[in-house]
Amino acid sequence: MAKNKRANGEGGITYDKSRDSYRASITTPEGKRIFKRFKTEQEAVVWKTSQINSIHKGTFVVPSKVTVGEWTIDWLTTYKKGTIAQSTYELYFYLAAHFDSISGITLQELQPAHVQKLYTELSEKTKLSQHTIHKVHKLLKNMISKAFQLDMINKNIMLLVTAPKFDKKDIEIFTASEIELILKTCHEHPVLKNRYPAILLAVTTGLRLGEVLGLRWCDVNFISNEIHVRKGLSKTKAHGLVLGPLKTKSSIRKISITPDVAKVLKELKSKTVNIDIKQEKLCFVTRNETPILPRTFERSWSDLLKKANVPYKNFHVLRHTHATELLANGIPIIEVSRRLGHSKVSHTLELYGHAIPNYDNKIAEKVQELYAVPK
């Protein structure tokens, strides 16, 4: 093996005749010697120079062979499991399965072009919807950002990736007359009236279906007319029906309810049997006192809309309707955001900003009062 060609003691390049390759070496800030082989001397020089430059700039990252696929599994199991709802965790695994074409690339060799090509393949070959591809992008972005924070890579390449575009659907809402029809039909129907308390609660609070079905009697305060949203009920592949934590800390919240809603819930509680001393029993259960499956409730919802002769919209539209009505009636957006359990007011604004009344004329009147213009 030829003698090292050192550059100021910072590294060297040697030629290995037996392998017909060049081996470049550097010494890390921690004093560890790192080697890498190349076919040509020029490649070795480029690598050594870039590594030494990164050390001088303070951006050096120890070379690693960890692949995108390996980091995906590590990120999901180490940093996500237990911090998000099981159903969300399973969704992440589903989305991560679409990383297949880049899973064998090392994290440190992953380039924006690899990611852009992935999005094109998902769109053209797998025929995934643009909305799903956008979710894949968000997951990959979070995963790579974490790797950057942990100094596994020396730059966040996702900042250079163009997010896949998708057409956002306009928010659907029910009209006031449709809501009235839905509630009236549900209240009077001989079978569906069992769903009335839950649907009334959703209409007047904007709760998600999982939050409605996960509400327990210990979460209802009849003195202050408030409910404490702390759990969500969801169906998972791994554990079946799960009453677990909500998506984010902001999802855990207290929501005021009207006296009318409180009265309906009181009547429901008075008919409920076998309430334990901690009152942790679910408010809304089946006739057999078991939790209601989300899919079962959605079937009841579909039947109700047919009976009420209201065009079908999914249950989540009740949440959109509640938020839109509050904003249209002048409730501050930050209060609406808190009520919905959004982690960012900007998310609420993006979804429902169109519902905020136009106060421009009133603003002009106020400006006229504030600023006296010389005449």
C-alpha positions in Angstrom: 0.0 0.0 0.0 1.4 3.4 -1.0 2.4 6.0 1.6 -0.3 8.4 2.8 -0.6 11.8 1.2 -1.5 14.0 4.1 -2.8 17.5 4.0 -1.8 19.4 7.1 -2.4 16.3 9.1 -6.1 16.5 8.5 -6.5 13.4 6.4 -4.9 11.3 3.7 -5.4 9.3 0.6 -3.8 5.9 -0.1 -3.8 3.6 -3.1 -4.5 0.0 -2.5 -3.0 -2.0 -5.4 -4.6 -5.3 -4.3 -8.1 -3.7 -4.6 -7.3 -1.2 -7.3 -9.0 1.5 -5.3 -8.2 4.7 -3.3 -8.8 4.9 0.4 -9.5 8.4 1.8 -9.2 9.1 5.5 -10.0 12.0 7.9 -9.8 12.5 11.6 -13.1 13.6 13.2 -13.2 16.4 15.9 -13.5 13.6 18.4 -10.1 12.1 17.2 -11.7 9.1 15.5 -10.1 8.0 12.2 -12.7 7.5 9.4 -12.0 5.8 6.0 -13.8 5.4 2.7 -12.9 3.7 -0.5 -13.2 5.1 -4.1 -12.5 3.9 -7.6 -10.6 7.1 -8.6 -8.2 9.4 -6.8 -10.3 12.4 -7.8 -13.4 11.0 -6.0 -11.3 10.4 -2.9 -9.9 13.9 -3.0 -13.4 15.4 -3.4 -14.8 13.4 -0.5 -11.8 14.2 1.8 -12.0 17.9 1.0 -15.7 18.1 1.6 -15.4 16.3 4.9 -12.6 18.6 6.1 -14.5 21.7 5.0 -17.6 20.5 6.9 -15.4 20.0 10.1 -14.1 23.6 9.7 -17.7 24.9 9.3 -19.0 23.0 12.2 -21.5 21.0 10.0 -19.6 17.7 10.1 -21.7 14.6 10.5 -20.1 11.2 11.2 -20.6 9.0 8.0 -23.3 6.5 8.4 -24.8 3.6 6.4 -28.2 3.9 7.9 -30.8 3.7 5.1 -34.0 5.6 4.7 -35.9 2.3 5.4 -34.0 1.6 8.6 -34.5 5.2 9.8 -38.2 5.0 9.0 -38.7 2.0 11.3 -36.5 3.5 14.0 -38.3 6.9 13.8 -41.7 5.3 14.0 -41.0 2.9 16.8 -38.7 5.2 18.9 -40.1 8.7 18.4 -43.8 8.2 17.4 -45.1 5.1 19.1 -46.8 6.0 22.3 -46.9 9.7 21.5 -49.8 9.5 19.0 -53.1 7.6 18.8 -52.8 4.0 17.7 -54.9 4.7 14.6 -52.6 7.5 13.6 -49.6 5.3 14.2 -51.0 2.7 11.9 -51.7 5.4 9.3 -48.1 6.4 9.4 -47.0 2.8 8.7 -49.3 2.7 5.8 -47.9 5.9 4.4 -44.3 4.9 5.1 -44.8 1.7 3.0 -44.8 4.0 0.0 -41.1 4.9 0.6 -40.1 1.6 -1.0 -38.2 3.1 -4.0 -35.9 5.2 -1.7 -35.8 2.8 1.3 -32.4 1.4 0.2 -30.7 4.8 -0.1 -28.6 5.9 2.9 -29.9 8.9 4.7 -26.7 10.8 4.0 -26.9 10.1 0.2 -30.6 10.9 -0.1 -31.1 13.9 -2.5 -34.1 16.1 -3.4 -34.2 14.5 -6.8 -34.7 11.1 -5.3 -37.8 12.4 -3.4 -39.2 14.3 -6.4 -38.9 11.1 -8.4 -40.7 9.2 -5.7 -43.7 11.5 -5.8 -43.8 11.2 -9.6 -43.8 7.4 -9.4 -46.5 7.4 -6.7 -48.7 9.6 -8.9 -48.1 7.8 -12.3 -47.5 4.2 -11.3 -49.4 3.5 -8.1 -52.2 5.9 -8.9 -52.3 7.3 -5.4 -54.5 10.3 -4.9 -52.7 13.6 -4.7 -54.0 14.1 -1.2 -52.4 10.8 -0.1 -49.1 11.7 -1.8 -49.2 15.0 0.1 -49.5 13.0 3.3 -46.5 10.9 2.3 -44.6 14.1 1.8 -45.5 15.5 5.2 -44.4 12.2 6.9 -41.1 12.1 5.0 -40.5 15.8 5.9 -41.0 15.2 9.6 -38.8 12.1 9.5 -35.9 13.8 7.7 -36.2 16.9 9.9 -35.8 14.7 13.0 -32.7 13.1 11.5 -31.3 16.6 10.9 -32.0 17.6 14.5 -30.2 14.5 15.7 -27.1 15.3 13.5 -27.5 12.2 11.5 -27.4 14.3 8.3 -25.6 17.6 7.7 -28.5 19.3 5.9 -32.3 19.0 5.6 -32.9 18.1 2.0 -36.6 18.4 2.4 -36.3 22.2 2.4 -35.3 21.8 -1.3 -38.2 19.5 -2.2 -41.3 20.9 -3.9 -44.3 19.6 -2.1 -46.7 17.7 -4.3 -49.8 19.8 -5.2 -53.3 18.7 -4.5 -56.6 20.4 -4.9 -58.2 21.0 -1.6 -61.9 20.3 -1.5 -64.1 23.1 -0.4 -65.4 22.7 3.2 -68.9 21.3 3.2 -71.4 22.4 5.8 -75.1 21.7 6.6 -77.6 24.5 6.3 -79.5 25.6 9.4 -82.7 24.0 8.1 -80.8 20.7 7.5 -79.5 20.7 11.0 -83.0 21.3 12.3 -84.3 18.4 10.2 -81.5 16.1 11.3 -82.1 16.7 15.0 -85.9 16.6 14.7 -85.9 13.3 12.8 -83.4 11.7 15.2 -85.3 12.8 18.2 -88.6 11.4 16.9 -87.4 8.2 15.2 -88.3 5.1 17.2 -84.9 3.5 16.6 -82.5 6.3 15.8 -83.6 8.4 18.8 -81.0 6.4 20.8 -78.3 8.3 18.9 -79.9 11.7 19.6 -77.8 12.7 22.6 -74.5 12.0 20.8 -75.6 13.8 17.6 -76.9 16.8 19.6 -73.6 17.0 21.4 -71.6 16.8 18.1 -73.8 19.5 16.5 -73.4 21.9 19.4 -69.7 21.3 20.2 -67.9 20.4 17.0 -66.4 17.2 18.6 -64.9 14.6 16.3 -66.7 11.3 16.2 -63.9 9.5 18.2 -64.1 12.2 20.8 -67.9 11.9 21.1 -67.8 8.1 21.4 -64.8 8.3 23.9 -66.6 10.7 26.3 -67.0 9.3 29.8 -69.3 10.4 32.6 -66.3 11.6 34.6 -65.7 14.0 31.7 -69.0 15.8 32.1 -69.4 18.5 34.7 -73.1 19.4 35.2 -72.3 22.1 37.7 -70.3 24.3 35.2 -72.0 22.8 32.1 -68.7 21.7 30.6 -67.2 18.6 29.1 -63.5 17.7 29.4 -62.3 16.1 26.2 -59.5 13.7 27.1 -59.9 10.5 25.2 -60.9 9.2 21.8 -62.4 5.9 20.7 -60.9 4.3 17.6 -60.7 1.0 15.8 -57.2 -0.2 15.2 -55.7 -3.3 13.5 -53.3 -4.1 16.3 -55.6 -3.8 19.3 -59.1 -3.6 18.0 -61.3 -0.9 19.7 -59.1 1.4 21.7 -60.0 4.2 24.1 -56.7 6.2 23.9 -55.0 9.5 24.0 -55.9 12.3 21.5 -53.8 13.4 18.6 -52.2 16.4 20.3 -52.0 18.2 23.7 -54.3 20.9 22.3 -56.9 18.3 21.6 -57.3 17.9 25.4 -59.6 20.7 26.2 -62.7 21.9 28.1 -65.8 22.8 26.2 -68.9 24.6 27.4 -72.3 23.1 26.6 -75.7 24.7 26.6 -78.2 24.1 29.4 -80.4 22.2 26.8 -77.5 19.8 26.0 -76.7 19.4 29.7 -80.4 18.5 30.3 -80.3 15.8 27.6 -77.1 14.3 29.0 -78.5 14.3 32.5 -81.6 12.4 31.3 -79.3 9.9 29.6 -77.2 9.5 32.7 -80.2 8.9 34.8 -81.1 5.9 32.6 -77.6 4.5 32.6 -76.9 1.5 34.8 -73.7 0.1 36.3 -71.8 3.4 36.5 -68.6 2.7 38.5 -67.6 4.9 41.4 -65.0 6.7 39.2 -67.7 7.3 36.6 -65.3 6.2 33.8 -68.1 4.5 31.9 -68.7 5.8 28.4 -71.6 8.1 28.0 -72.7 6.5 24.7 -72.9 2.7 24.5 -74.8 0.0 22.8 -77.9 -1.8 24.3 -75.4 -4.4 25.6 -73.5 -1.6 27.4 -70.5 -2.0 25.1 -68.6 0.8 23.3 -70.1 1.8 19.9 -67.9 1.0 16.9 -67.2 4.2 14.8 -68.4 2.3 11.7 -71.6 1.2 13.4 -72.3 4.8 14.4 -71.6 6.0 10.8 -74.1 3.5 9.5 -76.7 5.0 11.9 -75.7 8.5 10.7 -76.2 7.5 7.0 -79.6 6.0 7.9 -80.6 9.2 9.7 -79.8 11.4 6.8 -81.9 9.2 4.5 -84.8 9.4 7.0 -84.5 13.2 7.3 -84.2 13.5 3.4 -81.0 15.4 3.8 -78.2 14.8 1.1 -75.4 12.6 2.5 -72.4 14.3 4.0 -70.0 12.5 6.4 -70.3 13.0 10.2 -67.3 15.2 10.3 -69.2 17.9 8.4 -71.0 18.6 11.7 -67.7 19.8 13.0 -67.2 22.1 9.9 -70.7 23.4 10.3 -70.2 24.2 14.0 -66.9 26.1 13.3 -68.3 28.0 10.4 -71.4 29.1 12.3 -69.4 30.3 15.3 -67.1 32.4 13.1 -70.0 33.8 11.0 -71.6 35.0 14.2 -68.5 36.9 15.3 -66.8 34.5 17.8 -63.1 35.2 17.7 -61.1 32.7 15.7 -58.7 31.9 18.6 -61.7 30.9 20.7 -63.1 28.7 17.9 -59.6 27.2 17.4 -59.4 26.3 21.1 -62.9 24.8 21.0 -62.0 22.6 18.1 -58.7 21.5 19.7 -56.5 22.7 16.9 -52.8 23.0 17.7 -52.4 26.2 15.6 -54.8 29.0 14.9 -53.4 29.2 11.4 -54.9 25.8 10.7 -58.4 27.0 11.8 -57.9 30.1 9.7 -56.9 28.0 6.6 -60.0 25.8 7.0 -62.6 28.3 7.9 -61.3 31.8 7.1 -63.9 32.2 4.5 -66.6 32.2 7.2 -65.3 35.2 9.0 -67.5 38.2 8.3 -66.2 41.1 6.3 -65.8 44.1 8.7 -64.1 46.3 6.2 -66.9 49.0 6.2 -66.9 49.1 10.0 -63.1 49.4 10.0 -63.3 52.4 7.7 -65.8 54.0 10.0 -63.5 53.4 13.0 -60.5 54.8 11.1 -62.6 57.9 10.4 -63.2 58.3 14.1 -59.5 57.7 15.0 -57.8 60.0 12.5 -59.0 63.6 12.0 -58.2 64.7 8.5 -57.6 68.5 8.0 -60.3 70.2 6.0 
